[in-house]
């Protein structure tokens, strides 16, 4: 059981690494093609169908790129498709969600202070909620609002705000931000899978069978691709937020997420306008800075309100906590963790420069220490990650005590 836990963490790390790599590939190609499309100049080639061209230089070579308004007259022999970057990012992200948040539902997903779910119930809500965004968004896109893109984006923004608020009513703060990112990423990948790629296949099939493709398919795909472009930066922010308790461990985390989506719009609007050679809208950076300042204010105003320490100490042990609390080493481990770790992992941290318990983990009471047994073991016994730089001088024998305690609890 012990080694399984260790390899489970390695599996999570490997999938996280894969997720980052595939996300870089997807974001890179997406940003490149949006910038390329916006920066195309009128074609000097009078052949029918070419609407724009661009000379580029990179890596010591020159490239000449031409874009057909709808499609070339015949199907090219070599055609590169861009789809697996998106699919791999979503699939690896879904695997990571399952490994970390479903596999550790009681620790990372369920907030018993909000709603007392069984693990399977929380997992079912987690998985089912990801499809809601795509269904609503796709319905809106097909309702005629595609001709009113600003209205469509405002409605999408409203949907994201409502989902952020909803997640915050049931899940941990960390899970709120992560799920809102996954919710948005699902919309983006579904755009690729259900709209962009099928439309491109229709155009390809028309070329192969000698028909003139209809330009509507490219127009629809371009709209969805543009939406993905504006959603990318907020998704990256949300995925990284689980490393920052000042973002997720606050009652206003859903409002912070809403402002992050607006920041994504202002930043991308600057670059998209710049690539289209329509000037540099420097005011967008002032708006972005103001939004970020508002996020900092919300973070401070919404600092976590922990239960009173005396009440926390009086709380009975849960069955999961009791397993570790009933062991012979527990009293020594409690004294050790309170002395070596609780200076930071406290309701009011006493270590200089620490204002909030790292990752929202409290280690002041026996109940909290028993509940965080696996994390304590992984960070301070199986590895020496904690305390950072061993600032509280945890001795090898103390780490061995934690190891023996955890092993005894796992049987």
C-alpha positions as CSV (number, residue, x, y, z in Angstrom):
1,X,0.0,0.0,0.0
2,X,2.8,2.4,0.8
3,X,4.6,1.9,-2.5
4,X,1.3,2.2,-4.3
5,X,0.8,5.6,-2.8
6,X,4.3,6.6,-3.9
7,X,3.8,5.4,-7.4
8,X,0.4,7.1,-7.5
9,X,2.1,10.4,-6.9
10,X,4.7,9.6,-9.7
11,X,1.8,8.8,-12.0
12,X,0.2,12.1,-11.2
13,X,3.5,13.9,-11.9
14,X,4.0,12.1,-15.2
15,X,0.4,12.9,-16.4
16,X,0.9,16.5,-15.3
17,X,4.1,16.8,-17.3
18,X,2.3,15.3,-20.3
19,X,-0.5,17.7,-19.8
20,X,1.8,20.7,-19.8
21,X,3.7,19.5,-22.9
22,X,0.6,19.0,-24.9
23,X,-0.9,22.3,-23.7
24,X,2.2,24.1,-24.9
25,X,1.8,22.5,-28.3
26,X,-1.9,23.4,-28.6
27,X,-1.5,26.9,-27.3
28,X,1.5,27.5,-29.5
29,X,-0.2,26.4,-32.7
30,X,-3.4,28.2,-31.8
31,X,-1.7,31.5,-31.1
32,X,0.5,31.2,-34.2
33,X,-2.4,30.6,-36.6
34,X,-4.5,33.4,-35.2
35,X,-1.6,35.8,-35.4
36,X,-0.9,34.6,-39.0
37,X,-4.5,34.9,-40.1
38,X,-4.8,38.4,-38.7
39,X,-1.5,39.5,-40.2
40,X,-2.0,38.4,-43.8
41,X,-1.6,41.0,-46.5
42,X,-3.6,41.2,-49.7
43,X,-2.2,38.6,-52.1
44,X,0.0,39.6,-55.0
45,X,-1.0,36.3,-56.7
46,X,-4.0,36.9,-59.0
47,X,-4.9,33.2,-59.0
48,X,-8.5,32.6,-57.9
49,X,-9.1,31.9,-54.3
50,X,-6.0,33.4,-52.6
51,X,-7.1,36.0,-50.1
52,X,-3.9,36.7,-48.2
53,X,-0.2,36.0,-48.0
54,X,2.8,36.6,-45.6
55,X,6.5,36.4,-45.7
56,X,8.1,35.2,-42.5
57,X,11.6,34.4,-41.3
58,X,12.5,32.0,-38.5
59,X,15.4,29.8,-37.6
60,X,17.6,31.1,-40.4
61,X,15.0,30.4,-43.1
62,X,12.4,32.4,-45.1
63,X,8.8,31.2,-45.5
64,X,6.1,32.3,-47.9
65,X,2.6,31.5,-46.7
66,X,-0.7,31.9,-48.7
67,X,-4.2,31.5,-47.5
68,X,-7.2,30.4,-49.6
69,X,-10.4,32.1,-48.8
70,X,-12.3,28.8,-48.9
71,X,-10.2,26.1,-50.4
72,X,-7.8,25.4,-53.3
73,X,-9.1,24.2,-56.6
74,X,-7.9,20.7,-55.9
75,X,-7.0,18.6,-52.9
76,X,-3.3,18.8,-52.0
77,X,-1.4,15.5,-51.7
78,X,0.2,16.5,-48.3
79,X,-2.1,18.1,-45.8
80,X,-1.1,18.7,-42.2
81,X,-4.0,18.6,-39.7
82,X,-3.9,20.3,-36.3
83,X,-6.1,18.4,-33.9
84,X,-4.1,16.0,-31.7
85,X,-2.6,18.9,-29.7
86,X,-6.1,19.7,-28.5
87,X,-7.2,16.2,-28.0
88,X,-4.1,15.2,-26.1
89,X,-4.3,18.2,-23.9
90,X,-7.9,17.4,-22.9
91,X,-7.3,13.7,-22.5
92,X,-4.2,14.2,-20.3
93,X,-6.1,16.9,-18.3
94,X,-9.0,14.5,-17.7
95,X,-6.6,11.8,-16.6
96,X,-5.0,14.2,-14.2
97,X,-8.4,15.3,-12.8
98,X,-9.2,11.6,-12.2
99,X,-5.9,10.9,-10.5
100,X,-5.7,13.9,-8.2
101,X,-9.3,15.0,-7.6
102,X,-11.2,11.8,-8.0
103,X,-8.6,9.6,-6.5
104,X,-8.2,12.0,-3.6
105,X,-11.8,13.2,-3.4
106,X,-11.9,13.3,0.4
107,X,-8.9,15.6,0.5
108,X,-9.0,17.7,-2.7
109,X,-12.6,17.6,-3.9
110,X,-15.1,17.4,-1.1
111,X,-15.5,20.3,1.3
112,X,-17.6,18.8,4.1
113,X,-18.2,22.3,5.6
114,X,-20.2,23.1,2.4
115,X,-21.9,19.8,1.5
116,X,-21.3,16.4,2.9
117,X,-21.0,14.2,-0.3
118,X,-20.0,10.6,-0.6
119,X,-16.9,10.4,-2.8
120,X,-18.9,8.8,-5.7
121,X,-21.5,11.7,-5.6
122,X,-18.8,14.4,-5.8
123,X,-17.1,12.6,-8.6
124,X,-20.4,12.2,-10.5
125,X,-21.0,16.0,-10.2
126,X,-17.4,16.7,-11.2
127,X,-17.6,14.6,-14.3
128,X,-21.2,15.5,-15.3
129,X,-20.7,19.3,-14.9
130,X,-18.0,19.4,-17.5
131,X,-20.5,18.6,-20.3
132,X,-23.0,21.4,-19.3
133,X,-20.9,24.2,-20.6
134,X,-20.5,22.7,-24.1
135,X,-24.2,21.9,-24.4
136,X,-25.3,25.5,-23.4
137,X,-22.5,27.2,-25.4
138,X,-23.1,25.1,-28.5
139,X,-26.8,25.8,-28.3
140,X,-26.2,29.5,-28.1
141,X,-23.8,29.4,-31.1
142,X,-26.4,27.7,-33.2
143,X,-29.3,30.0,-32.1
144,X,-28.3,32.8,-34.5
145,X,-26.0,34.6,-32.0
146,X,-23.1,33.7,-34.2
147,X,-23.9,36.8,-36.2
148,X,-23.7,38.8,-32.9
149,X,-20.3,37.7,-31.6
150,X,-20.0,40.3,-28.8
151,X,-23.4,39.3,-27.4
152,X,-22.4,35.6,-27.7
153,X,-19.2,36.2,-25.7
154,X,-21.0,38.1,-23.0
155,X,-23.4,35.2,-22.6
156,X,-20.5,32.8,-22.4
157,X,-18.9,35.0,-19.8
158,X,-22.1,34.9,-17.8
159,X,-22.2,31.1,-18.0
160,X,-18.7,30.9,-16.7
161,X,-19.4,33.2,-13.8
162,X,-22.5,31.2,-12.8
163,X,-20.5,27.9,-13.0
164,X,-17.7,29.4,-10.8
165,X,-20.3,30.4,-8.2
166,X,-21.9,27.0,-8.4
167,X,-18.7,25.1,-8.0
168,X,-17.9,27.3,-4.9
169,X,-21.1,26.1,-3.2
170,X,-20.0,22.5,-3.1
171,X,-16.3,21.9,-3.8
172,X,-13.0,22.9,-2.1
173,X,-11.5,26.2,-3.2
174,X,-8.7,24.4,-5.1
175,X,-11.3,22.2,-6.9
176,X,-13.4,25.3,-7.8
177,X,-10.7,26.9,-9.8
178,X,-9.5,23.6,-11.4
179,X,-13.0,22.6,-12.4
180,X,-13.8,26.0,-13.9
181,X,-10.6,25.6,-16.0
182,X,-11.6,22.1,-17.0
183,X,-15.1,23.3,-17.8
184,X,-13.7,25.9,-20.1
185,X,-11.1,23.6,-21.7
186,X,-13.9,21.1,-22.4
187,X,-15.7,23.8,-24.4
188,X,-12.5,24.5,-26.3
189,X,-11.7,20.9,-27.2
190,X,-15.3,20.2,-28.0
191,X,-15.1,23.1,-30.5
192,X,-12.3,21.3,-32.2
193,X,-13.8,17.9,-32.1
194,X,-17.4,18.6,-32.9
195,X,-17.2,21.7,-35.1
196,X,-13.8,22.7,-36.5
197,X,-12.6,19.3,-37.6
198,X,-15.9,18.1,-39.0
199,X,-16.3,21.3,-41.0
200,X,-12.8,20.9,-42.4
201,X,-13.5,17.3,-43.3
202,X,-16.6,18.5,-45.3
203,X,-14.5,20.9,-47.3
204,X,-11.8,18.2,-47.9
205,X,-14.5,15.7,-49.1
206,X,-16.0,18.3,-51.5
207,X,-12.5,18.9,-53.0
208,X,-11.9,15.1,-53.3
209,X,-15.3,14.6,-55.1
210,X,-14.9,17.6,-57.4
211,X,-17.5,19.9,-55.7
212,X,-17.0,23.6,-54.9
213,X,-16.8,23.9,-51.1
214,X,-19.2,26.2,-49.3
215,X,-17.5,29.0,-47.4
216,X,-19.9,28.8,-44.5
217,X,-18.0,25.9,-43.0
218,X,-14.8,27.8,-42.7
219,X,-16.6,30.8,-41.3
220,X,-18.2,28.7,-38.5
221,X,-14.8,27.1,-37.7
222,X,-13.1,30.4,-37.6
223,X,-15.6,31.8,-35.0
224,X,-15.0,28.8,-32.7
225,X,-11.3,29.1,-33.1
226,X,-11.4,32.8,-32.2
227,X,-13.4,31.9,-29.1
228,X,-10.8,29.4,-28.1
229,X,-8.1,32.1,-28.6
230,X,-9.8,34.4,-26.0
231,X,-10.3,31.5,-23.5
232,X,-6.8,30.2,-23.5
233,X,-5.0,32.5,-21.1
234,X,-7.8,32.3,-18.4
235,X,-7.6,28.5,-18.6
236,X,-3.8,28.5,-18.0
237,X,-4.3,30.9,-15.0
238,X,-7.0,28.6,-13.5
239,X,-4.8,25.5,-13.9
240,X,-1.9,27.1,-12.2
241,X,-4.0,28.6,-9.4
242,X,-3.9,25.5,-7.3
243,X,-0.4,26.5,-6.3
244,X,-1.5,29.8,-4.9
245,X,-3.8,29.7,-1.8
246,X,-4.3,33.5,-2.0
247,X,-6.3,32.7,-5.2
248,X,-8.3,29.5,-4.4
249,X,-8.5,29.7,-0.6
250,X,-10.9,32.6,-0.5
251,X,-14.6,33.0,-0.5
252,X,-14.3,35.2,-3.5
253,X,-12.4,32.8,-5.7
254,X,-15.3,32.6,-8.2
255,X,-15.2,36.4,-8.6
256,X,-11.5,36.3,-9.0
257,X,-12.0,33.7,-11.8
258,X,-14.5,36.0,-13.4
259,X,-12.0,38.9,-13.5
260,X,-9.3,36.5,-14.9
261,X,-11.6,35.8,-17.9
262,X,-11.9,39.6,-18.5
263,X,-8.1,39.8,-18.3
264,X,-7.8,37.1,-20.9
265,X,-10.0,39.2,-23.2
266,X,-8.0,42.5,-22.7
267,X,-4.6,40.8,-23.2
268,X,-5.7,38.9,-26.3
269,X,-7.4,42.0,-27.7
270,X,-4.2,43.9,-27.6
271,X,-2.2,41.2,-29.4
272,X,-4.9,40.4,-31.9
273,X,-5.2,44.0,-32.8
274,X,-1.5,44.4,-33.0
275,X,-1.2,41.3,-35.3
276,X,-3.9,42.7,-37.5
277,X,-1.8,45.9,-37.9
278,X,-4.6,48.0,-36.5
279,X,-2.4,49.7,-33.9
280,X,-1.3,49.1,-30.4
281,X,-4.1,49.5,-27.9
282,X,-2.0,50.3,-24.8
283,X,-5.1,51.1,-22.8
284,X,-5.8,47.4,-22.6
285,X,-2.8,46.9,-20.4
286,X,-4.0,49.6,-18.0
287,X,-7.4,47.8,-17.8
288,X,-5.5,44.5,-17.3
289,X,-3.5,46.0,-14.4
290,X,-6.7,47.4,-12.9
291,X,-8.3,44.0,-13.1
292,X,-5.3,42.3,-11.5
293,X,-5.3,44.9,-8.7
294,X,-9.0,44.1,-8.1
295,X,-8.1,40.4,-7.9
296,X,-5.5,41.2,-5.2
297,X,-8.1,43.2,-3.2
298,X,-10.7,40.4,-3.5
299,X,-8.0,37.9,-2.3
300,X,-7.3,40.0,0.8
301,X,-10.9,40.7,1.5
302,X,-11.9,37.0,1.1
303,X,-9.2,35.5,3.3
304,X,-10.3,32.1,4.6
305,X,-12.2,32.2,7.9
306,X,-11.2,29.1,9.8
307,X,-13.2,27.7,12.6
308,X,-12.0,28.7,16.1
309,X,-9.0,26.7,17.2
310,X,-10.7,25.5,20.4
311,X,-13.7,24.3,18.4
312,X,-11.3,22.6,15.9
313,X,-9.6,20.8,18.8
314,X,-13.0,19.7,20.2
315,X,-14.2,18.3,16.9
316,X,-14.4,14.5,17.0
317,X,-12.2,12.4,14.7
318,X,-13.7,11.2,11.5
319,X,-13.3,7.4,10.8
320,X,-10.5,8.1,8.3
321,X,-8.6,10.3,10.9
322,X,-9.2,7.8,13.7
323,X,-7.0,5.2,11.8
324,X,-3.9,7.3,12.3
325,X,-5.0,8.9,15.7
326,X,-5.2,5.5,17.3
327,X,-1.6,4.5,16.7
328,X,1.1,4.4,19.4
329,X,3.3,7.0,17.6
330,X,0.5,9.5,17.1
331,X,1.1,11.6,20.3
332,X,4.8,12.0,19.3
333,X,4.0,12.8,15.7
334,X,1.4,15.4,16.8
335,X,4.0,17.1,19.0
336,X,6.6,16.9,16.2
337,X,4.3,18.3,13.5
338,X,3.0,21.1,15.7
339,X,6.6,22.1,16.5
340,X,8.1,21.7,13.0
341,X,5.2,22.5,10.6
342,X,2.5,24.5,12.4
343,X,4.5,27.7,12.3
344,X,3.3,28.0,8.7
345,X,0.3,25.6,8.5
346,X,-1.7,27.6,11.0
347,X,-4.8,29.8,11.1
348,X,-2.4,32.7,11.9
349,X,1.0,31.7,10.6
350,X,3.9,32.8,12.7
351,X,6.7,32.5,10.1
352,X,7.8,35.8,8.7
353,X,6.5,36.3,5.1
354,X,3.8,33.6,5.3
355,X,0.3,35.1,5.5
356,X,-1.9,32.1,4.7
357,X,-1.4,28.5,5.4
358,X,0.4,27.0,2.3
359,X,-2.1,25.3,0.1
360,X,-4.7,25.9,2.8
361,X,-3.5,23.0,4.8
362,X,-3.8,23.4,8.6
363,X,-1.7,21.3,11.0
364,X,-2.5,22.7,14.4
365,X,-4.9,20.1,15.8
366,X,-4.6,16.3,16.2
367,X,-7.6,16.0,13.9
368,X,-5.9,18.0,11.2
369,X,-2.6,16.1,11.5
370,X,-4.4,12.8,11.3
371,X,-6.4,13.9,8.3
372,X,-3.3,15.1,6.4
373,X,-1.3,11.9,7.2
374,X,-0.5,11.0,3.6
375,X,0.6,14.5,2.7
376,X,2.8,14.8,5.8
377,X,4.4,11.4,5.0
378,X,5.1,12.3,1.3
379,X,6.4,15.7,2.1
380,X,8.4,15.1,5.2
381,X,9.3,11.4,5.3
382,X,9.2,9.8,1.9
383,X,10.9,13.0,0.6
384,X,12.5,16.0,2.4
385,X,10.4,18.6,0.6
386,X,9.1,19.9,3.9
387,X,9.9,22.0,5.8
388,X,11.3,24.1,3.0
389,X,15.1,24.2,3.2
390,X,14.5,22.4,6.5
391,X,14.2,25.7,8.2
392,X,12.7,24.2,11.4
393,X,15.6,21.6,11.6
394,X,13.6,18.4,11.3
395,X,16.0,15.6,12.3
396,X,16.4,12.3,10.3
397,X,15.0,10.4,13.3
398,X,11.9,12.6,13.3
399,X,11.3,11.8,9.6
400,X,11.7,8.1,10.4
401,X,9.1,8.5,13.2
402,X,6.6,10.0,10.6
403,X,7.4,7.1,8.2
404,X,6.8,4.4,10.9
405,X,3.5,6.1,11.9
406,X,2.2,6.3,8.4
407,X,3.2,2.7,7.5
408,X,1.5,1.5,10.6
409,X,-1.7,3.3,9.7
410,X,-1.7,1.9,6.2
411,X,-1.1,-1.6,7.4
